[in-house]
């Protein structure tokens, strides 16, 4: 069973391009602050460090 988005939020995948590890999260489409691709520093268990994760298509 897949997750469904509610209202103006869509499900996105944050992926580390170097290792392929990914996280999923929601993004608000109505906000002016989220027009470009999201970038977060999150923990990557493969490298055991905090790395930059970039928004990617699901």
PDB file of N, CA, C and O in Angstrom:
ATOM      1  N   UNK A   1       0.841  -1.170   0.000  1.00  0.00           N
ATOM      2  CA  UNK A   1       0.000   0.000   0.000  1.00  0.00           C
ATOM      3  C   UNK A   1       0.885   1.231   0.000  1.00  0.00           C
ATOM      4  O   UNK A   1       1.809   1.333   0.807  1.00  0.00           O
ATOM      5  N   UNK A   2       0.617   2.153  -0.883  1.00  0.00           N
ATOM      6  CA  UNK A   2       1.450   3.343  -1.012  1.00  0.00           C
ATOM      7  C   UNK A   2       0.900   4.486  -0.174  1.00  0.00           C
ATOM      8  O   UNK A   2      -0.274   4.514   0.196  1.00  0.00           O
ATOM      9  N   UNK A   3       1.793   5.427   0.111  1.00  0.00           N
ATOM     10  CA  UNK A   3       1.383   6.617   0.846  1.00  0.00           C
ATOM     11  C   UNK A   3       0.698   7.577  -0.101  1.00  0.00           C
ATOM     12  O   UNK A   3       1.137   7.733  -1.241  1.00  0.00           O
ATOM     13  N   UNK A   4      -0.352   8.216   0.336  1.00  0.00           N
ATOM     14  CA  UNK A   4      -1.057   9.189  -0.487  1.00  0.00           C
ATOM     15  C   UNK A   4      -0.781  10.584   0.039  1.00  0.00           C
ATOM     16  O   UNK A   4      -0.696  10.799   1.248  1.00  0.00           O
ATOM     17  N   UNK A   5      -0.642  11.523  -0.872  1.00  0.00           N
ATOM     18  CA  UNK A   5      -0.444  12.910  -0.456  1.00  0.00           C
ATOM     19  C   UNK A   5      -1.778  13.521  -0.056  1.00  0.00           C
ATOM     20  O   UNK A   5      -2.833  13.131  -0.556  1.00  0.00           O
ATOM     21  N   UNK A   6      -1.714  14.468   0.839  1.00  0.00           N
ATOM     22  CA  UNK A   6      -2.919  15.105   1.345  1.00  0.00           C
ATOM     23  C   UNK A   6      -2.886  16.583   0.994  1.00  0.00           C
ATOM     24  O   UNK A   6      -1.958  17.293   1.382  1.00  0.00           O
ATOM     25  N   UNK A   7      -3.880  17.048   0.270  1.00  0.00           N
ATOM     26  CA  UNK A   7      -3.989  18.465  -0.050  1.00  0.00           C
ATOM     27  C   UNK A   7      -2.893  18.933  -0.980  1.00  0.00           C
ATOM     28  O   UNK A   7      -2.713  18.392  -2.071  1.00  0.00           O
ATOM     29  N   UNK A   8      -2.151  19.958  -0.534  1.00  0.00           N
ATOM     30  CA  UNK A   8      -1.145  20.571  -1.383  1.00  0.00           C
ATOM     31  C   UNK A   8       0.246  19.974  -1.160  1.00  0.00           C
ATOM     32  O   UNK A   8       1.237  20.560  -1.595  1.00  0.00           O
ATOM     33  N   UNK A   9       0.339  18.831  -0.496  1.00  0.00           N
ATOM     34  CA  UNK A   9       1.637  18.217  -0.235  1.00  0.00           C
ATOM     35  C   UNK A   9       1.824  17.005  -1.136  1.00  0.00           C
ATOM     36  O   UNK A   9       0.893  16.232  -1.358  1.00  0.00           O
ATOM     37  N   UNK A  10       3.041  16.848  -1.652  1.00  0.00           N
ATOM     38  CA  UNK A  10       3.347  15.705  -2.500  1.00  0.00           C
ATOM     39  C   UNK A  10       4.506  14.927  -1.882  1.00  0.00           C
ATOM     40  O   UNK A  10       5.330  15.495  -1.165  1.00  0.00           O
ATOM     41  N   UNK A  11       4.564  13.649  -2.160  1.00  0.00           N
ATOM     42  CA  UNK A  11       5.617  12.787  -1.662  1.00  0.00           C
ATOM     43  C   UNK A  11       6.833  12.906  -2.575  1.00  0.00           C
ATOM     44  O   UNK A  11       6.707  12.795  -3.795  1.00  0.00           O
ATOM     45  N   UNK A  12       8.018  13.133  -1.986  1.00  0.00           N
ATOM     46  CA  UNK A  12       9.247  13.232  -2.769  1.00  0.00           C
ATOM     47  C   UNK A  12      10.285  12.286  -2.186  1.00  0.00           C
ATOM     48  O   UNK A  12      10.158  11.825  -1.051  1.00  0.00           O
ATOM     49  N   UNK A  13      11.309  12.004  -2.978  1.00  0.00           N
ATOM     50  CA  UNK A  13      12.408  11.156  -2.537  1.00  0.00           C
ATOM     51  C   UNK A  13      13.675  12.001  -2.494  1.00  0.00           C
ATOM     52  O   UNK A  13      14.012  12.676  -3.467  1.00  0.00           O
ATOM     53  N   UNK A  14      14.380  11.961  -1.353  1.00  0.00           N
ATOM     54  CA  UNK A  14      15.669  12.627  -1.205  1.00  0.00           C
ATOM     55  C   UNK A  14      16.736  11.553  -1.358  1.00  0.00           C
ATOM     56  O   UNK A  14      16.746  10.581  -0.603  1.00  0.00           O
ATOM     57  N   UNK A  15      17.640  11.716  -2.331  1.00  0.00           N
ATOM     58  CA  UNK A  15      18.602  10.672  -2.649  1.00  0.00           C
ATOM     59  C   UNK A  15      20.019  11.212  -2.597  1.00  0.00           C
ATOM     60  O   UNK A  15      20.282  12.333  -3.034  1.00  0.00           O
ATOM     61  N   UNK A  16      20.940  10.404  -2.054  1.00  0.00           N
ATOM     62  CA  UNK A  16      22.355  10.741  -2.081  1.00  0.00           C
ATOM     63  C   UNK A  16      22.913  10.228  -3.403  1.00  0.00           C
ATOM     64  O   UNK A  16      22.924   9.016  -3.619  1.00  0.00           O
ATOM     65  N   UNK A  17      23.381  11.107  -4.304  1.00  0.00           N
ATOM     66  CA  UNK A  17      23.835  10.661  -5.621  1.00  0.00           C
ATOM     67  C   UNK A  17      25.072   9.767  -5.582  1.00  0.00           C
ATOM     68  O   UNK A  17      25.296   8.995  -6.514  1.00  0.00           O
ATOM     69  N   UNK A  18      25.877   9.851  -4.529  1.00  0.00           N
ATOM     70  CA  UNK A  18      27.102   9.066  -4.460  1.00  0.00           C
ATOM     71  C   UNK A  18      26.852   7.622  -4.043  1.00  0.00           C
ATOM     72  O   UNK A  18      27.466   6.708  -4.595  1.00  0.00           O
ATOM     73  N   UNK A  19      25.959   7.399  -3.077  1.00  0.00           N
ATOM     74  CA  UNK A  19      25.754   6.038  -2.556  1.00  0.00           C
ATOM     75  C   UNK A  19      24.419   5.433  -2.955  1.00  0.00           C
ATOM     76  O   UNK A  19      24.267   4.212  -2.902  1.00  0.00           O
ATOM     77  N   UNK A  20      23.442   6.248  -3.353  1.00  0.00           N
ATOM     78  CA  UNK A  20      22.139   5.723  -3.727  1.00  0.00           C
ATOM     79  C   UNK A  20      21.171   5.582  -2.571  1.00  0.00           C
ATOM     80  O   UNK A  20      20.030   5.174  -2.784  1.00  0.00           O
ATOM     81  N   UNK A  21      21.580   5.902  -1.366  1.00  0.00           N
ATOM     82  CA  UNK A  21      20.698   5.859  -0.208  1.00  0.00           C
ATOM     83  C   UNK A  21      19.640   6.939  -0.345  1.00  0.00           C
ATOM     84  O   UNK A  21      19.925   8.021  -0.857  1.00  0.00           O
ATOM     85  N   UNK A  22      18.399   6.658   0.114  1.00  0.00           N
ATOM     86  CA  UNK A  22      17.349   7.654  -0.031  1.00  0.00           C
ATOM     87  C   UNK A  22      16.450   7.709   1.192  1.00  0.00           C
ATOM     88  O   UNK A  22      16.347   6.747   1.953  1.00  0.00           O
ATOM     89  N   UNK A  23      15.804   8.854   1.365  1.00  0.00           N
ATOM     90  CA  UNK A  23      14.770   9.104   2.350  1.00  0.00           C
ATOM     91  C   UNK A  23      13.535   9.580   1.598  1.00  0.00           C
ATOM     92  O   UNK A  23      13.660  10.103   0.491  1.00  0.00           O
ATOM     93  N   UNK A  24      12.349   9.413   2.171  1.00  0.00           N
ATOM     94  CA  UNK A  24      11.136   9.974   1.588  1.00  0.00           C
ATOM     95  C   UNK A  24      10.556  10.988   2.560  1.00  0.00           C
ATOM     96  O   UNK A  24      10.646  10.825   3.777  1.00  0.00           O
ATOM     97  N   UNK A  25       9.962  12.036   2.007  1.00  0.00           N
ATOM     98  CA  UNK A  25       9.356  13.089   2.804  1.00  0.00           C
ATOM     99  C   UNK A  25       8.290  13.785   1.979  1.00  0.00           C
ATOM    100  O   UNK A  25       8.126  13.492   0.794  1.00  0.00           O
ATOM    101  N   UNK A  26       7.568  14.699   2.594  1.00  0.00           N
ATOM    102  CA  UNK A  26       6.540  15.461   1.904  1.00  0.00           C
ATOM    103  C   UNK A  26       7.035  16.862   1.602  1.00  0.00           C
ATOM    104  O   UNK A  26       7.872  17.407   2.322  1.00  0.00           O
ATOM    105  N   UNK A  27       6.506  17.446   0.521  1.00  0.00           N
ATOM    106  CA  UNK A  27       6.869  18.795   0.107  1.00  0.00           C
ATOM    107  C   UNK A  27       5.595  19.599  -0.103  1.00  0.00           C
ATOM    108  O   UNK A  27       4.637  19.106  -0.699  1.00  0.00           O
ATOM    109  N   UNK A  28       5.580  20.843   0.387  1.00  0.00           N
ATOM    110  CA  UNK A  28       4.446  21.734   0.226  1.00  0.00           C
ATOM    111  C   UNK A  28       4.560  22.419  -1.130  1.00  0.00           C
ATOM    112  O   UNK A  28       5.535  23.127  -1.381  1.00  0.00           O
ATOM    113  N   UNK A  29       3.582  22.221  -2.005  1.00  0.00           N
ATOM    114  CA  UNK A  29       3.649  22.788  -3.351  1.00  0.00           C
ATOM    115  C   UNK A  29       3.166  24.228  -3.416  1.00  0.00           C
ATOM    116  O   UNK A  29       3.488  24.932  -4.373  1.00  0.00           O
ATOM    117  N   UNK A  30       2.415  24.681  -2.445  1.00  0.00           N
ATOM    118  CA  UNK A  30       1.889  26.046  -2.473  1.00  0.00           C
ATOM    119  C   UNK A  30       2.875  27.079  -1.927  1.00  0.00           C
ATOM    120  O   UNK A  30       2.721  28.272  -2.191  1.00  0.00           O
ATOM    121  N   UNK A  31       3.862  26.649  -1.187  1.00  0.00           N
ATOM    122  CA  UNK A  31       4.803  27.576  -0.571  1.00  0.00           C
ATOM    123  C   UNK A  31       5.760  28.159  -1.606  1.00  0.00           C
ATOM    124  O   UNK A  31       6.227  27.446  -2.494  1.00  0.00           O
ATOM    125  N   UNK A  32       6.050  29.443  -1.495  1.00  0.00           N
ATOM    126  CA  UNK A  32       6.991  30.110  -2.384  1.00  0.00           C
ATOM    127  C   UNK A  32       8.431  29.730  -2.041  1.00  0.00           C
ATOM    128  O   UNK A  32       9.325  29.913  -2.867  1.00  0.00           O
ATOM    129  N   UNK A  33       8.669  29.208  -0.845  1.00  0.00           N
ATOM    130  CA  UNK A  33      10.020  28.866  -0.401  1.00  0.00           C
ATOM    131  C   UNK A  33      10.521  27.551  -0.976  1.00  0.00           C
ATOM    132  O   UNK A  33      11.715  27.265  -0.887  1.00  0.00           O
ATOM    133  N   UNK A  34       9.646  26.743  -1.564  1.00  0.00           N
ATOM    134  CA  UNK A  34      10.066  25.429  -2.050  1.00  0.00           C
ATOM    135  C   UNK A  34       9.896  25.312  -3.561  1.00  0.00           C
ATOM    136  O   UNK A  34       9.356  24.316  -4.044  1.00  0.00           O
ATOM    137  N   UNK A  35      10.345  26.303  -4.308  1.00  0.00           N
ATOM    138  CA  UNK A  35      10.222  26.272  -5.764  1.00  0.00           C
ATOM    139  C   UNK A  35      11.352  25.475  -6.413  1.00  0.00           C
ATOM    140  O   UNK A  35      11.116  24.803  -7.418  1.00  0.00           O
ATOM    141  N   UNK A  36      12.577  25.527  -5.870  1.00  0.00           N
ATOM    142  CA  UNK A  36      13.677  24.776  -6.452  1.00  0.00           C
ATOM    143  C   UNK A  36      13.820  23.427  -5.732  1.00  0.00           C
ATOM    144  O   UNK A  36      13.091  23.146  -4.781  1.00  0.00           O
ATOM    145  N   UNK A  37      14.753  22.608  -6.189  1.00  0.00           N
ATOM    146  CA  UNK A  37      14.945  21.283  -5.594  1.00  0.00           C
ATOM    147  C   UNK A  37      15.417  21.411  -4.156  1.00  0.00           C
ATOM    148  O   UNK A  37      16.224  22.283  -3.835  1.00  0.00           O
ATOM    149  N   UNK A  38      14.913  20.541  -3.291  1.00  0.00           N
ATOM    150  CA  UNK A  38      15.289  20.559  -1.886  1.00  0.00           C
ATOM    151  C   UNK A  38      16.628  19.862  -1.691  1.00  0.00           C
ATOM    152  O   UNK A  38      16.941  18.888  -2.374  1.00  0.00           O
ATOM    153  N   UNK A  39      17.417  20.379  -0.742  1.00  0.00           N
ATOM    154  CA  UNK A  39      18.692  19.771  -0.370  1.00  0.00           C
ATOM    155  C   UNK A  39      18.745  19.728   1.145  1.00  0.00           C
ATOM    156  O   UNK A  39      18.519  20.742   1.805  1.00  0.00           O
ATOM    157  N   UNK A  40      19.039  18.568   1.697  1.00  0.00           N
ATOM    158  CA  UNK A  40      19.152  18.395   3.146  1.00  0.00           C
ATOM    159  C   UNK A  40      20.432  17.662   3.471  1.00  0.00           C
ATOM    160  O   UNK A  40      20.912  16.858   2.672  1.00  0.00           O
ATOM    161  N   UNK A  41      20.987  17.930   4.632  1.00  0.00           N
ATOM    162  CA  UNK A  41      22.100  17.140   5.139  1.00  0.00           C
ATOM    163  C   UNK A  41      21.517  16.145   6.121  1.00  0.00           C
ATOM    164  O   UNK A  41      21.018  16.521   7.182  1.00  0.00           O
ATOM    165  N   UNK A  42      21.585  14.867   5.759  1.00  0.00           N
ATOM    166  CA  UNK A  42      21.030  13.800   6.579  1.00  0.00           C
ATOM    167  C   UNK A  42      22.076  12.714   6.745  1.00  0.00           C
ATOM    168  O   UNK A  42      23.092  12.702   6.050  1.00  0.00           O
ATOM    169  N   UNK A  43      21.819  11.802   7.671  1.00  0.00           N
ATOM    170  CA  UNK A  43      22.750  10.718   7.962  1.00  0.00           C
ATOM    171  C   UNK A  43      22.669   9.639   6.893  1.00  0.00           C
ATOM    172  O   UNK A  43      21.579   9.187   6.542  1.00  0.00           O
ATOM    173  N   UNK A  44      23.822   9.226   6.376  1.00  0.00           N
ATOM    174  CA  UNK A  44      23.903   8.145   5.399  1.00  0.00           C
ATOM    175  C   UNK A  44      24.529   6.934   6.084  1.00  0.00           C
ATOM    176  O   UNK A  44      25.702   6.981   6.456  1.00  0.00           O
ATOM    177  N   UNK A  45      23.769   5.842   6.259  1.00  0.00           N
ATOM    178  CA  UNK A  45      24.321   4.681   6.970  1.00  0.00           C
ATOM    179  C   UNK A  45      25.430   3.958   6.202  1.00  0.00           C
ATOM    180  O   UNK A  45      26.224   3.247   6.818  1.00  0.00           O
ATOM    181  N   UNK A  46      25.510   4.114   4.892  1.00  0.00           N
ATOM    182  CA  UNK A  46      26.567   3.449   4.124  1.00  0.00           C
ATOM    183  C   UNK A  46      27.933   4.072   4.384  1.00  0.00           C
ATOM    184  O   UNK A  46      28.931   3.359   4.486  1.00  0.00           O
ATOM    185  N   UNK A  47      27.985   5.399   4.492  1.00  0.00           N
ATOM    186  CA  UNK A  47      29.257   6.083   4.749  1.00  0.00           C
ATOM    187  C   UNK A  47      29.433   6.412   6.227  1.00  0.00           C
ATOM    188  O   UNK A  47      30.518   6.806   6.654  1.00  0.00           O
ATOM    189  N   UNK A  48      28.380   6.254   6.999  1.00  0.00           N
ATOM    190  CA  UNK A  48      28.344   6.584   8.428  1.00  0.00           C
ATOM    191  C   UNK A  48      28.730   8.037   8.690  1.00  0.00           C
ATOM    192  O   UNK A  48      29.453   8.339   9.639  1.00  0.00           O
ATOM    193  N   UNK A  49      28.234   8.933   7.830  1.00  0.00           N
ATOM    194  CA  UNK A  49      28.459  10.373   7.955  1.00  0.00           C
ATOM    195  C   UNK A  49      27.183  11.098   7.564  1.00  0.00           C
ATOM    196  O   UNK A  49      26.261  10.504   7.006  1.00  0.00           O
ATOM    197  N   UNK A  50      27.143  12.391   7.865  1.00  0.00           N
ATOM    198  CA  UNK A  50      26.070  13.239   7.363  1.00  0.00           C
ATOM    199  C   UNK A  50      26.469  13.711   5.967  1.00  0.00           C
ATOM    200  O   UNK A  50      27.530  14.309   5.781  1.00  0.00           O
ATOM    201  N   UNK A  51      25.609  13.436   4.992  1.00  0.00           N
ATOM    202  CA  UNK A  51      25.873  13.772   3.599  1.00  0.00           C
ATOM    203  C   UNK A  51      24.729  14.626   3.078  1.00  0.00           C
ATOM    204  O   UNK A  51      23.695  14.742   3.735  1.00  0.00           O
ATOM    205  N   UNK A  52      24.904  15.230   1.894  1.00  0.00           N
ATOM    206  CA  UNK A  52      23.860  16.042   1.288  1.00  0.00           C
ATOM    207  C   UNK A  52      22.960  15.155   0.435  1.00  0.00           C
ATOM    208  O   UNK A  52      23.430  14.415  -0.428  1.00  0.00           O
ATOM    209  N   UNK A  53      21.660  15.244   0.693  1.00  0.00           N
ATOM    210  CA  UNK A  53      20.644  14.519  -0.059  1.00  0.00           C
ATOM    211  C   UNK A  53      19.869  15.523  -0.903  1.00  0.00           C
ATOM    212  O   UNK A  53      19.486  16.585  -0.414  1.00  0.00           O
ATOM    213  N   UNK A  54      19.637  15.186  -2.177  1.00  0.00           N
ATOM    214  CA  UNK A  54      18.991  16.079  -3.128  1.00  0.00           C
ATOM    215  C   UNK A  54      17.673  15.463  -3.568  1.00  0.00           C
ATOM    216  O   UNK A  54      17.559  14.243  -3.684  1.00  0.00           O
ATOM    217  N   UNK A  55      16.677  16.309  -3.812  1.00  0.00           N
ATOM    218  CA  UNK A  55      15.371  15.848  -4.267  1.00  0.00           C
ATOM    219  C   UNK A  55      15.488  15.115  -5.601  1.00  0.00           C
ATOM    220  O   UNK A  55      16.210  15.547  -6.499  1.00  0.00           O
ATOM    221  N   UNK A  56      14.769  14.005  -5.713  1.00  0.00           N
ATOM    222  CA  UNK A  56      14.805  13.172  -6.903  1.00  0.00           C
ATOM    223  C   UNK A  56      13.386  12.699  -7.180  1.00  0.00           C
ATOM    224  O   UNK A  56      12.550  12.696  -6.277  1.00  0.00           O
ATOM    225  N   UNK A  57      13.102  12.299  -8.418  1.00  0.00           N
ATOM    226  CA  UNK A  57      11.771  11.779  -8.746  1.00  0.00           C
ATOM    227  C   UNK A  57      11.573  10.416  -8.120  1.00  0.00           C
ATOM    228  O   UNK A  57      12.526   9.655  -7.951  1.00  0.00           O
ATOM    229  N   UNK A  58      10.325  10.107  -7.775  1.00  0.00           N
ATOM    230  CA  UNK A  58       9.995   8.798  -7.192  1.00  0.00           C
ATOM    231  C   UNK A  58       9.844   7.771  -8.263  1.00  0.00           C
ATOM    232  O   UNK A  58       9.566   6.609  -7.970  1.00  0.00           O
TER     233      UNK A  58
END
